[in-house]
Amino acid sequence: MDIFNEVNWDQMLVAIEETLFMTLVSLVVAVCIGLVLGIILFLTQEKGLYENKLVHRILSFVVNLLRAVPFIILLFIISPFTKIIVGSILGAKAALPALILSSAPFYARMCMIALNEVDKGVIEACLAMGAKPSQIIYKVLLPESRPALISSATLMAISLVAYTAMAGAIGAGGLGNLAYMYGFTRGNDVVMYTATFFVLLIVFVIQGCGDIIVKKVDKR
């Protein structure tokens, strides 16, 4: 169609690749960090396997603090740190520190909630049989909470797509940057809506894949 002649498809493809890069890399790193933090929060809480009120309160405060900071503000706050480790505050790589820092605490809290939903009777039975805390974590807690953990990761991935669009609007690249710089500011509605379509498509694919994986691992 002639209307799509206004779209630079090579540019659009690069923007899609940048969005996927930012989303997938930050998702993997945030899940790894968040899972560790979530397990620590679970273990050190009151009546936890390694109850430690001081550690739990400090870590809980940090997690809540980072979750409370709006993403767009976080981008500016950590820009000096980003420039040190990445070398620039522009581009897809420059968005990664803020994306990870904003999503890892969210996943940590979701991980803790998922672990708390595991039947306490099962944990007590394992302890009674002489199971070590590490065995309970890897052989009981994580397998039992797997559907909830995957659902949380899916939700976080969708949020990350939205965050990449916001980051793109201030120079991080990706579909958000394309929609704003080459669509909105230039009055090119075709580019803006086409970029938006691909953002929505990525979200729908992530949600669909997440739902399929959850159904396969959920044995209930």
Helices and strands as residue ranges (DSSP letters): G 2-6, H 9-44, H 53-68, H 71-77, H 79-86, H 92-116, H 120-128, H 133-136, I 137-141, H 142-144, H 146-167, I 168-172, H 174-177, I 178-184, H 189-217
